[in-house]
Structure formats: C-alpha cells, structure tokens
C-alpha cells in the first residue's frame, strides 16, 4: 500500500469511517472482516494510504453499500433520485 496523503483519500476515508460507525463496528472488527490489520483500517480512514481493489470490494460487501457510495459519498436517497430523474 502507498503511504500518501491527498484530499480524495481523506474524503474516502471519512466515508468509510461514517459507514463503519453506522454499522456499529469497531476498526478491529472491520479489519478482521475485510482481512487487513487494524493499522491499515486506521490509515485508510485517515486518508494516509490507498487500498487495493479486493479491499474495496470487501468493504462494499461488509458495509453493505455499493462501491460508488464508498468512493463518491453517494447514499441510497441520492442514487434513487438520480435513477428516478434519469
């Protein structure tokens, strides 16, 4: 994993943290369920590192949200609105 810092990574990390807390999961539980270390979850949520596609897919499954909701902060209401209008 790359140890970088940029605005997009911070936004994605904040979204992952929000979704994790919505599921009432600790970083430890999420790390165990997606197969990474707690330090990696912390770094992802802080925007300090990137994640691979498999980790992103695992997050999507465990957090029960589509990948684009993780990457683009889209919630079900926004997605429904886009579908209804398009």
C-alpha positions as CSV (number, residue, x, y, z in Angstrom):
1,X,0.0,0.0,0.0
2,X,1.1,3.5,-0.7
3,X,1.5,6.0,2.1
4,X,0.3,9.2,0.6
5,X,-2.0,12.0,1.6
6,X,-4.5,13.8,-0.6
7,X,-7.9,15.3,-0.4
8,X,-9.6,12.4,-2.2
9,X,-8.2,9.8,0.1
10,X,-9.3,11.8,3.1
11,X,-12.8,12.1,1.8
12,X,-13.0,8.3,1.0
13,X,-11.6,7.6,4.5
14,X,-14.2,9.8,6.2
15,X,-16.9,8.0,4.2
16,X,-15.6,4.6,5.3
17,X,-15.4,5.7,8.9
18,X,-19.0,7.0,8.7
19,X,-20.3,3.8,7.2
20,X,-18.4,1.7,9.7
21,X,-19.8,3.6,12.6
22,X,-23.3,3.4,11.1
23,X,-22.9,-0.4,11.3
24,X,-21.7,0.0,14.9
25,X,-18.4,-1.7,14.1
26,X,-15.0,-1.1,15.6
27,X,-11.9,-0.7,13.5
28,X,-10.8,-4.0,14.9
29,X,-13.9,-5.8,13.8
30,X,-13.8,-4.2,10.3
31,X,-10.2,-5.1,9.9
32,X,-10.8,-8.7,10.8
33,X,-13.8,-9.0,8.5
34,X,-12.0,-7.5,5.4
35,X,-8.7,-9.3,6.1
36,X,-6.4,-6.4,6.9
37,X,-4.7,-5.1,10.0
38,X,-6.2,-2.5,12.4
39,X,-3.4,-0.2,11.4
40,X,-4.4,-0.4,7.8
41,X,-8.0,0.4,8.6
42,X,-6.9,3.4,10.6
43,X,-4.6,4.6,7.8
44,X,-7.4,4.2,5.2
45,X,-9.9,6.1,7.4
46,X,-7.3,8.8,7.9
47,X,-6.5,9.2,4.2
48,X,-2.9,8.1,4.8
49,X,-3.0,5.1,2.4
50,X,-4.7,3.7,-0.6
51,X,-6.4,0.3,-0.8
52,X,-6.4,-2.4,-3.4
53,X,-9.5,-3.4,-5.4
54,X,-10.1,-6.5,-3.2
55,X,-10.1,-4.5,0.0
56,X,-12.6,-2.0,-1.6
57,X,-14.8,-4.9,-2.7
58,X,-14.6,-6.4,0.8
59,X,-15.6,-3.1,2.3
60,X,-18.5,-2.8,0.0
61,X,-19.8,-6.2,1.0
62,X,-19.2,-5.9,4.7
63,X,-20.6,-2.3,4.9
64,X,-23.5,-3.4,2.7
65,X,-23.1,-0.4,0.3
66,X,-22.2,-0.2,-3.4
67,X,-18.6,0.7,-4.2
68,X,-19.7,4.1,-5.6
69,X,-21.1,5.1,-2.2
70,X,-17.7,4.5,-0.7
71,X,-15.9,6.4,-3.4
72,X,-18.3,9.2,-4.1
73,X,-20.2,9.6,-0.9
74,X,-23.5,8.8,-2.6
75,X,-26.2,7.5,-0.3
76,X,-29.3,5.4,-1.3
77,X,-31.5,8.5,-1.4
78,X,-29.2,10.3,-3.9
79,X,-28.9,7.2,-6.0
80,X,-32.7,6.8,-6.1
81,X,-33.1,10.4,-7.0
82,X,-30.6,10.1,-9.9
83,X,-32.3,6.9,-11.1
84,X,-35.8,8.5,-11.0
85,X,-34.7,11.6,-12.8
86,X,-32.6,9.9,-15.5
